[in-house]
Amino acid sequence: MNAPRDSLPETGAETYLFASPNSGHINWLTDALARLGTVVNLPAEAKSLDERMTLLGPAAVFLDFSGDHAAAASELHQRLKREWPTLLVLATGVSAEPASMLAALRAGVDDFVDMAAPPADAVNTLRKLLDRQSSLPGRTRGRTLALLGARAGIGVTTLAASLSLVLKDQLCQAGAMPRGGRNTRGGVALLDLGLPARDGLLYLDTQSGFSFVDGVRNLRRLDQTLLHTALAHHASGVAVLPLPASLAQVREISHADSVALIKRLGDFFDFQIADLGGFSTLDFVAQTVKAAPRSWVVCDQSIGAIVSTATMLKELRTRGVETERLSLVVNKFDNHVGLSAKDIAERLELPLHHVVPARSTQLLAAASRGEMLVRTARSDAYSQAVAELARGLHQEFMSGTGQPPARESRWAARMPRVPRLAGFWKSSSEG
């Protein structure tokens, strides 16, 4: 039998955490899931739990409900579902101990693994849950869109802030969350990481004393309460996380921890718009792009912007970024300039995703009033273009209602085997 694994998993392997004080049970699950990934022991201590969850990003967590462990397992399950709501949590036990199965049922775990059954049953149970989870939009993590700009002045921050507002409005219209809602999970977060620093805050007429660096430093204690109290919020409900006022602080955090924060925020927001316009640290940009499901390169028609963007793309390729995954948004487009959006896309060797018209006068007029054009002039050509971008993202990543379909209860199939437990559960639920 293999020894329990407490070290980090091998590169490329899925990680599964198992909270159990029984080394024999850990060995059993380690052997059972050997072909699917690595099983890592999950200590009960709060600090260790946060560290393991943050650093390993497990595909699922198993809780040992056997023997006298049910109460501790139930308590841990409540915390996991409160702080990592999209995480799959499975119970383990033996069918000869119906009390452990009942405790797991009442706790609300996703499924039960019988350690007295063949190991192949555990594999099949886990695979079915993972397949089901990947097919349910409502159970996926929030989506991150990275907006890249090779230099300041291309309009990335204005586009990022505008897109965040419109996405939030569309989520509200779809009934996914209340308008101005700040206490519920979901919604939109603007990661104001572009240069000049904190321009996103400025455009949204919002102030923040909590920065991206603060988020990295508090990564292990990040939860809904902290996000609600610490993050700045626009009147629409859009959360804003900016760079610190002193950019020297950025050098105090690692790129890996920065990307870990972005991933962690995906547990709390439907969408994250990461403004990386003019961001000079290409190593961080490269890691963010690799972690983001979608990345758009924003460029305008100026020769300087095109040359700078081509250079940025070359540097990203040297850092292992598959630029074929990127797409181009031509911003500030003017029909009177003799350079088409298609020509720019061909020069940069990127697929053309969208064209946003030049509306500098209208944008400047709105900004001078402390307003955003997409909210004060929804029929403007710029607002319409941003709304189309937002609709595409919303349709791609969200279900029509914003809610997951009802899942089939696998517990129902188990209950006939223990009829007295079924009756007890029914009466307990009604009481």
N, C-alpha and C positions, 0 to 999 in steps of 0.2 A: 504493500500500500504506500501511496505517496504521502510525504509529510505535509502538514498544513502549510499553505503558502501565505506568508506575511509580507513578502517583498513585492516590489512593483512587477506588473505583468510584462511579458515579452512584447516587443513592438508588434503591433498589428493584431494582437489577440484581444477578444472581448473580455471584459472584466466583470465578474459576478461577486458580490459581497455576501458573506454568510455570517450572521450573528448567532453564534452557538458556543457555549462553553464546553461542548463535548467534542474532543479531538477525533473520536471515532466517526461521529456524524460529519465532521468537516472532511475527513478522509474519504468517506463514502461519496459526498457530493463532488469533491475534487475529481475522483475517478469517473463519476457519472458524466460530468460535463467536460472531460478532458479534450474532446474534439471540438467543443464550442468555444473554449476560452479558459481563462484562469480564475480559480476561486480564491478569494482573499478574505482572510478572517476580519470581521468587523467588530472591534471592541465596543463595549457599551458606554465608555466614557464620552461625554459630550464633545470635548476637544478633539479626541481621536476620530469620532464619527464625522465631524465637519471636515477634518483633514482628508480622510479617506474618500468621502463623497466628492470633495472639490477636486482633489488631485487625480483620482482614478476615473471619475465619470462612468460609473457602472451601468451596464445594460439592464441589470435587475438586481434586486436584493432578496436574499432568502433569510427567513426568521425561523428559529427552532422553537416550535410550540410543544415539544415533547416533554414528558415528565413534569417537573416543577417550573419549567421555563415559560409557561404560557403568559403569566401576568407581565413579566418583563418584556416578552415579545410583543404583546398587545400595546404596551406603552410606547415601545420603540416604533411600532407601526404607525401610531397616531402622529408621532413627530415626523416620520419620513413623509407621510402624506400631507402634512401641513407645510413642510418646507420644500419638498420635492414632489409636487402633486402629480407630475406626469410619469413618475418612476414606477416600474413594475415591481410589486412586492409579493413574493410567494411564501407560503408557510411550508415547513417540513414537520413530519411526525410519523407515526405508524398507525395504521388502521386499527390495530389491536387496542389502541388507547383512544376510544371515541371522545373522551373529554378534551383531548388536544385538538381533535378535528372540530369540535363544537366551538372551542375558544378561537380557533383560526377563522371559522365561519363568522362568528359574532364580531371579530375584529375588522372584517371586510377585506381580507387579502384577495389578491387577484386569482390565486389558485392554490391547490394543496398538492404537495409532493409526498407520496407514501414511500418512506425509506425501506419498507418491507417488500416493496414491489421491485421488479427488475429495473436497473438503472436506465434502460431505454425509455421507460415511461416518463422519467424526469426530463429526458431530452425532448421527447415529443411534446410534453406539456409546455416546456419553455419555448420551443420553436413556434407552437401555435399562438402563444401569447405575443411573442415578438412580431410574428406575421400580422396578427390582428392589430397590434398597436401601430405598425407602420402604415396600415391601410386606413386608419382613422385620423382625419385632419385635426379633430378636436383634441387628440391625445398626443400630438407631436409637440415638440418644443417650439418656442417662438422663433421666427425667422429673422435672420440678420441680413440686411442689404448694405453692402459697403459701396460708398460713392467715392471714387478716386479722382483726384485732380492734380495734375503735375505742377501747377503753380497757383499762387493766389490771384484772384481777379477773374477767374473763369466762371464764377457764379455757383460753385458747388454748395456753399453754405446756404445761400438763399434757396436753392433747389431742395436741399435736405430738410430745411425747416418747413418749407412749403409742403413737401411731400408728407412729412410727419403730421401736419395739421389736417391735410385732406384724408389721409389714411384713417386718422382718428374719427373724423366725421363719417367716413364710410362704415367703420366698425359700429358706430352708434346707429346709423341708418339700418344696418343689417340686424340690429337687435343684439349684437354680441356683448354690448356693455352699455351702461347708462351714460348720458352726456355729462361731461365734466367729472366722470367717476374717477376717484383716486383710491378708494379703499378696496376695490375688487381687483383680482388678478386679471391680467390681460391689458389691452391698450397698446400704446405706442411710446417708445422711448427714443429720443434724439441723443445720440452720442456726439457731443459737440467737440470733436477732436481736430478740426481743421485749423489752418492758420490763415489770417491772424486769429489768435486764440480768443475763444469765448464770444465770437461774433454771433453764433447761434442764439446765445442768451440775449445778446443785444437786440437782434431782430425780433425775438419773441417778447421783448420788453419784460424779461424775467431776471431775477437775481438768484445766485446760488452760493452758499458757503461750503457746499460739499462737492468735491471734485472727483474726477476719474481716479486720481492717485489715492484719494481717501477710500474710494470703492475697492481698489486693489488691496489696500492695507486692512480693510474690514471684510475681506472676501470670505473668511471662514465663519463670520457671524452674520452674513447677509441673509435677511429674511424679509417678509412682506412688511413687517412693522418698521424695520430700519429704512426700507425704500420709501415708505409712505412719509416718514418724518424727516428724512435727510435729503431726498432728491427734490430739486426745484420742479415746479409744475406750472405750465402755462394755464391760462384760464380755461382752455379747452380740455384740460386733463392730460395733455402730452407731458411726459416726464423728460427732463433735460439733465444730462450729466456732462459737464464741460471739463476742459483741461483746467489745471490749477492756475491761479493768477500768476504765480511764479513758475515759469516753465522749467526752472532748474530742478523742481521736484520730480519731473518726469524721469530724470536720470536715476532716481532712487528706486525705481521699480523695474522688474524684468519684463521682457516681451512675453514670455510664457505666462506670467501671472496676469498680464494685461489681457491676453486672449482668454485666459481662464475666467476672468471677470465677465467678458462679453458672452461667453458660453453660459455662465451662471445666470446672467440677466435674462437669458432665453427661457428660464423657468418661470418668469414673472410677467413677461410682455409678449403679446402676439407678434409685434414687429419691433425691430430695432433698426433705426436708420443711422449708420455710422458715417459721419462726415469726416473724410480723410483728405479733403481738399488742401493742397499745399503742404501736406504732412511730409516732413523731410526725412524721417527715420524709415527707410524703405524696408528694413528687416521687420519692423512691426507691421507695416502695410502688407508685406508678403504673408505673414502669419495670419493676419486678419482675413485676407482674401481666401486663404486656404480653408479657414474655419467657416466662412460665410457661404450659405447656399447660393447667393447671388451677389455679383459685383458688377457695377457699371462704371465705366471710364467716361468722365465728363470732359468734353473739350469744346472749344469754340472755333471760329473760322480764322483766328489770327495765326500767322506763321509761327510766332513764338510759342503759342500754346501747342500747336501740332508737333513742332520739333521737340519741345519739352516732354510731351506725352509719349512720343516715340522712344525717347531716351528712358523714360520711366518704365515703359513696357519691356525694354531690353534688360534693364536692371532687375525687374521682377522675374524675368525668365531665368536669369543667372541664379536666382534664389529659389528655383524650383516651382515657380507659379506657372500653371498651364494656362497661358493667356487665351487659349481657345475657349475657356470657360467664361471669359469676360465679354461684355458687349458694350457698344458705344452709344452714348447719348450726346448728340451735338446740341450744345446750349447756345443761347444768344444768336440764333440763326437769322440771317438777313438775306432775303432773296436777291437783293441788289448787289451782293458781293459775288464775284464770279468764281465761287468755289462751292460746289454742291456738298451736301452731307454724304452722299455716296462716295465722292472723291476722297473725302477725309477718312471714311471708313476703309477704303481700299489702301490709302497711304499707311494707315495704322494697322492694317490686316486684322480688323475686328468686325464682327457682324454689327450692322446698324440696328439699334434697338428703337430709338425714338429721336425726334427732332423737337426742340423747345424753342419757340420764336424769341427774337430779341424784343424786349419790352422795357428797356432800361428807364425810360421816362416814367412809365406807369409804376414800376417797382420803386423808383426813387421817391415819387410823390407819396406812395403809401407808407414807405419807411419814414419819411419826414413827419408823418402824423403818428408814428409809433404803431403802425398797422401792417398787416400782411395782405398783399394783393389777393391771394387765394381766398381770403375771408371777406374782403370788402367788395371785390369785383369778380364774382364767380363766373361771369360770362366772358371775361377778358380772355384773349387768346392764350396768354401764359397760364392762367388758371385752368383753362380747358385742357391744355397739354399735360399739366401736372395731374389733373383728375384722371386723365386717361392712363398715365403711368401707375397711379394708385389703384385703379380698377384692375389693371393687369396683375399687380401683385396680390390684391385681395382675392381675385378669382383663382389664381394659381395656388395659393397656400391655405385658403379658408374654405370651409363648407358653406353652403348657402345660408345656414342659420347660425353659423359660428358655434354650433353644438355638435358633439360626437353622436353618431347613431347609437341607439341602445344596443348594448352588446349581449350576446347570448350567455345565459348563466350556466356555467359548467357545474356549479354547485347543485343545481337542480337534478342533474344526473346522479349525483352521489347520494343525495338524501334518501332515496328509497332503500338504500342498503342499510341505513340506520334509522328506521321509522320512529323510534322513541325520541331520538334527537330531533327529528323533523318536527314532531309535535311540540317538543320543548321550545324549539326555536320560534315556532309560530306563536305560541302563547307568550313567550318573552317579548317578541316584537310588538304584539298587540298591547302588551302591558306597558 
